[in-house]
Amino acid sequence: MDRPFSRSRTRHVAATITVLGSLLSAGLLSGPAAADFSQAFDFYVAEEFDKARRLVEPDAKRGHLAAQWLLGTMYLLGRGLDENPKAARDWLEKSASSNYPPAQAVLGRMYEEGLGGTQDVEEAHILYRMSAEQGYADAAYLLGRQYYRGEGVRKDGKNAIKWLTIAANDGNADAQYLGARILLTDEIVRSNPEQAATWLDEAARHGHASAQLLYGNTLMLGLAGDYDPDNAIGWIKKAANTGLAEAQLRLGDLYNVGFQSKPDFKRAYEWWNRAATQADAAAQLRLARAHSKGTGASEDPVAAYVWASLSALHGNEDAFELRKRIASRLTPEEIEEADRIVEMRFESRANAGGES
């Protein structure tokens, strides 16, 4: 069964939209078909997908590479057409076989994930390299990520940072984030905290939530030479406000210990609660402890049992032990009711696609 194209995967497809805009404005797509495609592209960006499809489909059938790419992405994402990964793959293969870089990058992503056909990480690597060697930053990021993870190719730190640097210097925020993570340690290449901070600053300013969190932590701990706790907390808050559970957990922890002031257990609870509702097991455990002790929230053994149970279901081993201790404070009737709540919440999230 084909899997839906997730938000993280969609981001890489969406990045090609910006590139196509640059190609059009630079006049690199020329001729009558390019004029039609330009109008179709404008409709796509304006989210008038039906109009875009009516214009782009004839050009795609006539062999226009950018039109084939756009039609393929529309099938892939279900925009103006029913979502159809197999049809998407067919159109992207037509464009990619004529060496069109954005199509090669998206098709590589489909091979990597097994969307619309068989999974083939080695073929994905070939496509990423073909695209990246033509200067396409999104493919350079994906190629560098493969080298970093050792997927489709032998793990290679030097090649990872080489391709990530190319993408990062072209403004790819994902590459800036991953490259910074690598350069903050001596894990696979020699660390370079100054370059890491530069990339994190740029990615954070462009709204990359994970980069905002990492930049905040870097400034908080002085990992890149600069110790700036006030600026650090600002970036962590920005990341938390995007809905990034990891950042919400971190912000709750900072309030709990009393960052530059007395502890604020109530605000800590509020941020942990945001992360916990996203099934963050660590945050759920923190809420269980808060309700168990009455710190930042009312002392409520039933609520504590519920949160400890949910955390345990998400694999947190410490939560199992806490759940046992809390259960000793409850009546059989209270445990039965709490278990019903746990089952309802867990199944509700699973039905919404939130549980694996």
C-alpha positions, 0 to 999 in steps of 0.5 A: 500500500502506498503511504501518504506524502507526509509534511516533512516529505512535502517540504522537499517538494515545496522547495522545488516551487521556489526553484521553478520561480527562479528559473522562470524569472531568469528566462531559463524556461523559454518558448511557447510551452514555457509561457503556458507553463508560467501561467500554470505555475502562477495558478499553482502558487495561487492554489488555483489547482484546477486551472493549473492542471488544465494548463499544465496537462497538455504541455506535460503530454507534449514533453515539456519537462517542467510541466511533467514535473509539476503534474507529477507533484500535483498527483503526488500531493493530491492538488487539483487531482486525486492523490495518485503516487503511481501516476506521479512517479510516471510523470516524474520519471519522464521528466527526470529521464531528460535530466530535469533536476527538480524532477530527479530530486522528487523522484529520488525522494519517492524511491527512497520512501517507496512511494508509487512503486518499489523502494530503492535507496540506491536508485534514490542516491543516483537521482540525488547525485544527478540533480545535485551535480547540476547545482540543485540545492534540495538534491544536494541536501538529500545527498548529504543526508544519505552520506550522513546516515549511510543510506543507499551509500556507505556512510561518509562524513566528508561527503556528507558535509561537502554536499550539505555545505553546497546546499546550506550555502545556497540557503537550504534550511534543512541542510543548514540545520543538519550541517550545524548538528554535525559541525557542533561535534567531532562525530564524523568530521572535525567540529566547526562551531562558528560555521554551525552558529552561522548556519543555525542563525540563518535557518532559524531566521527563516523559520526552521523550528528545529534550527531555532531550538538547536540555536537556542540550546547552543546559545544557552550553553555557549557551544559556539563561543557565544553565551547569550541566554536571553537570545537563547530563550527567545529562539526556543520560544519561537520553536515552541510556538511553531508546535515543535514538541521537543521545543515545548518540552525544553521550554517547560524544563527551563521554567521548571528549574527557574531559568534566570529567575525563580521556578515557574511550575505553572508555566512549566506545566503549560508547555509540557502539556502542549508537548504531551498532547502531541504524544511526547512521552517525556512530557507526559511523564513530567505531567504525571509527576506534576499531578502526583506531587501537586507541583504546577497543577492540582494534586490528582492521582488519577490524572497522574496515572493517566499521563504515566500510562500514556507515557508508558504506552509510548515506550518510556520505561520510567513511566512504568515504575511511576504508574505502579506507585501511583496505582497503589494510591487508587481504588480499583474503581479509579483505576478502571476509570483511568484505564478507560480514559487512557484507552480512549485517548490512545485509540483516538490519537491512533485513529488520527494517525498520531501513533505508529 
